[in-house]
Amino acid sequence: GTTGHSKGVMLSHKNIVTNALSAFKNITVVPEDIFLSILPLAHTFECTVGMVLPILHGSSVVYVDKTPTPSVLLKAFETVKPTMMLSVPLIIEKIYKNKIMAKLNGSKLTSTLYQFPFMRKQLNKIAGKKLLETFGGRLRFFGIGGAPLARYVEEFLYEGNFPYVIGYGLTETAPLIAGTYINAPIKVGSTGFAMVGVDVVIKDKDPITGEGEITVKSPSVMIGYYKDDEKTKEVFDENGYFLTGDLGYIDEDGYLFISGRSKNLILGPSGENIYPEQIESIINKSETVVDSLVLQQDGKLVARIHLDYELIDKMFKANVTPDDVVKQKIDEYLEEMRIEVNEKMASFSKITKFIEQIEPFIKTPTKKIKRYLYTE
C-alpha cells in the first residue's frame, strides 16, 4: 500500500507454513524460547515468523495487550525477558535516536570520540551491551522486517554485537524472500541470502551494476489478489516468477541488496538512478527529524520533513517566542539541514528545497509512508 491503493492478498495455509519452515537455516528455535509479540498478527511478518514459527518448534509467545509505547515495552522486557522478538525498523530506529544517540551527544567528550571509527566501535559495543540488558538480557534473535532499516542504525547494531537479523519480503510472498543468519557473517546494508526453497532471479539486469527487478518463485508466493485477476496477471512474468517491484542486485557471495522500489525511482538530469529511500535515510539521521519524504516536483528534488516538535519547541523556546519568529527559525533550520545533507549527496541527487510537513505522514500498518498520497 505504499505506491498505490491497498489490495487484498490471498495467502494459503501452504504459503504461510512453507515460509515458516524455510526459516530453519536462518534461526534455531527451541521449545525453551520465549517470543515477545509487539506487532499486529494481521502483519504477515508477525503471523508467519512470530506465531507459526514458534508453534512449529513448541516455543512460547507472550503478547503485549497494550500499544507498545516505550514504558509498556520496558516493563514487558523486564517481566518476560524474551529470547526472541520481531520489530519493524521504526521501533529500533527510535530507540537508537532517542536513547543511544541522545546519551552519546549528551557529553562533549563522547560526542567527539564518536567521530573516530575505533572509538565509535568501542562506544557502540558498550551501548549494545546495555541495550541487550534493557531487552531483558536473554535476547538472542531480534528480527527486523517490514521496511528498510537505516544503514547508520544497522552499523550500530552490528558494531554493538546486538543479535539482529534482517528479513526481506512482501505480503505477497508470505512474507520472507531473503534473510540474514544468526551467528553468520553479515554485510551491512544487505538482506542476506534467499530463503531455503525460494528462487530469486534479478530480471533486466543493468550490465554494469548488475541491478534489476527482484523476481521470486517459491511455494510461499500468493494465490493472487482478491477478486482482481487482472492485477494478479500483471505481477507474474512469462516464466511464473512474481515481480516484486523492488530493485536490487546479488553480489558475488550471494548476498541480496535492495536499492529501492521501482515505482519510487527518480531519474536524474542525465538519466542517473536516484533512490529516494537512500536520501531519506540520511535526512532521518537528524535527531529532530521524525520522518522525511523525497519527491520530484517540476523536475527538481524536494524533501518534505516532519519534525519532532517536542524537541523543536525546546530548541526555539516556543513557549515564550512569537509564532512568526518560531516559523522563521524552523525555516532557517531546515535550510541549514538541507545544505548539510547536500554535502553528502552526489551532484545529481541534491535537494533544492526542504518543506515542513506539519501533520504526521499517513502510513501503512508496517509504518511505511503511503507515498502515492503525496505524489498524486
C-alpha positions, -999 to +999 in steps of 0.1 A: +000+000+000+029+025-003+028+030-040-010+026-046-043+017-031-043-014-009-051-048-024-063-079-008-036-106-009-048-142-008-024-165+012-030-202+017-021-224+046+007-238+024+021-203+016+024-194+053+036-227+066+062-234+039+076-199+046+078-205+083+096-239+076+121-223+053+135-202+082+152-232+098+185-224+083+184-187+094+174-193+130+175-222+156+143-222+177+139-245+207+109-252+230+125-231+258+124-200+236+101-171+245+089-148+218+076-114+227+049-102+202+045-065+197+034-063+161-002-069+148-009-105+138-025-091+106+010-082+096+023-113+077+058-110+092+044-114+127+019-141+116+045-163+099+076-157+119+061-145+152+033-171+155+035-201+131+073-205+135+073-208+174+043-231+171+063-254+148+090-256+174+069-257+205+080-223+218+060-198+238+047-165+226+038-137+250+015-109+237+016-073+247-020-063+252-014-025+250+001-001+225+038-008+226+049+026+240+084+029+254+072+025+290+050-006+281+079-022+263+104-016+291+080-033+316+074-062+291+112-067+286+118-068+324+089-092+330+091-115+301+129-115+294+123-127+258+148-147+239+132-138+205+111-110+191+103-092+158+102-055+151+097-030+123+127-007+118+109+023+132+110+009+168+147+002+169+155+035+150+136+054+177+154+036+204+187+044+188+180+081+182+162+088+215+183+067+238+217+058+224+225+089+203+209+113+229+232+098+255+263+099+233+256+135+223+248+145+259+286+147+266+310+167+245+337+141+251+317+111+239+303+131+210+338+140+199+351+104+204+322+090+184+336+107+153+367+084+153+360+049+139+379+030+165+363+048+194+329+047+178+331+009+176+341+007+213+313+030+224+288+011+202+300-022+219+293-007+253+259+007+242+250-025+225+256-045+257+235-021+277+207-022+251+207-060+254+203-057+292+173-033+286+157-061+265+159-084+295+194-098+290+184-131+272+177-119+237+194-140+210+172-131+180+159-097+171+142-100+137+138-067+117+115-065+087+086-048+071+105-017+058+142-008+051+164-003+081+185+029+082+222+020+075+235+040+104+213+021+128+224-012+114+260-001+118+253+005+155+236-029+159+265-046+140+293-029+160+273-033+192+271-071+188+234-069+190+217-102+179+198-088+150+186-105+118+173-086+087+144-101+068+132-090+033+099-099+017+064-088+008+029-098+020+025-115-014+054-139-006+041-148+029+064-128+035+101-138+036+122-139+004+156-134+020+172-130+053+205-129+073+216-158+096+222-158+133+260-162+140+268-159+103+289-132+086+268-100+080+273-075+052+258-042+065+232-030+040+224-065+027+192-085+034+212-117+034+206-148+013+175-162-005+155-183+020+155-221+016+131-231-012+129-196-026+143-189-061+154-153-066+162-140-100+173-105-109+154-095-141+165-070-167+200-065-151+220-034-157+251-047-175+274-026-153+258-026-118+240-060-121+209-042-107+174-051-118+140-061-106+139-088-079+116-117-091+107-147-070+094-182-074+085-203-043+057-223-026+051-192-005+040-169-033+004-159-030-026-174-048-034-139-061-051-106-054-087-109-040-112-106-069-086-090-091-074-114-118-061-085-140-038-072-112-027-108-104-016-114-140+003-081-141+026-092-112+038-126-128+062-129-157+060-154-186+080-179-165+058-177-135+081-155-114+065-130-091+076-094-099+083-077-065+086-042-079+118-038-059+152-031-075+183-047-062+213-069-070+230-101-058+268-098-051+295-124-058+289-140-024+252-144-029+241-116-007+210-097-018+210-059-017+178-038-021+182-004-039+145+007-036+111+004-051+109+007-089+079+030-086+098+053-064+129+055-086+136+091-098+157+097-129+184+124-125+192+151-151+214+128-172+194+096-166+211+087-132+191+065-108+181+083-077+166+062-048+146+085-025+148+059+003+186+063+005+184+101+007+156+098+033+178+076+055+205+103+056+179+130+064+163+109+091+196+106+109+190+140+125+175+137+160+150+164+152+135+145+122+107+120+127+101+113+090+110+125+056+098+120+020+119+128-010+099+137-042+104+152-076+085+184-083+088+203-116+119+183-124+136+191-091+141+171-059+124+183-028+120+168+007+090+170+030+102+169+066+081+160+097+099+173+127+100+162+164+080+193+176+087+185+212+124+189+206+119+218+183+098+237+209+127+232+234+153+244+209+134+275+199+118+282+233+083+281+216+065+288+249+080+324+251+087+331+214+062+346+190+048+321+164+061+340+134+096+341+149+095+303+156+083+297+120+112+318+107+137+298+129+122+265+117+126+276+080+162+287+087+169+254+105+155+234+076+177+253+051+208+246+072+199+210+073+193+209+036+228+223+030+243+198+054+226+169+037+235+181+002+272+180+012+268+141+014+250+138-019+262+133-055+256+164-076+226+149-094+208+140-062+210+173-043+178+186-027+166+220-038+141+226-010+131+212+024+094+217+031+080+215+066+054+187+069+034+198+099+010+168+101+024+133+105+026+113+073-001+088+066+014+053+069+007+016+063+005-008+093+042-016+089+049+022+094+059+029+058+047+063+044+019+060+018+039+078-009+012+079-035-009+102-013+018+129-016+027+125-053-008+124-068 
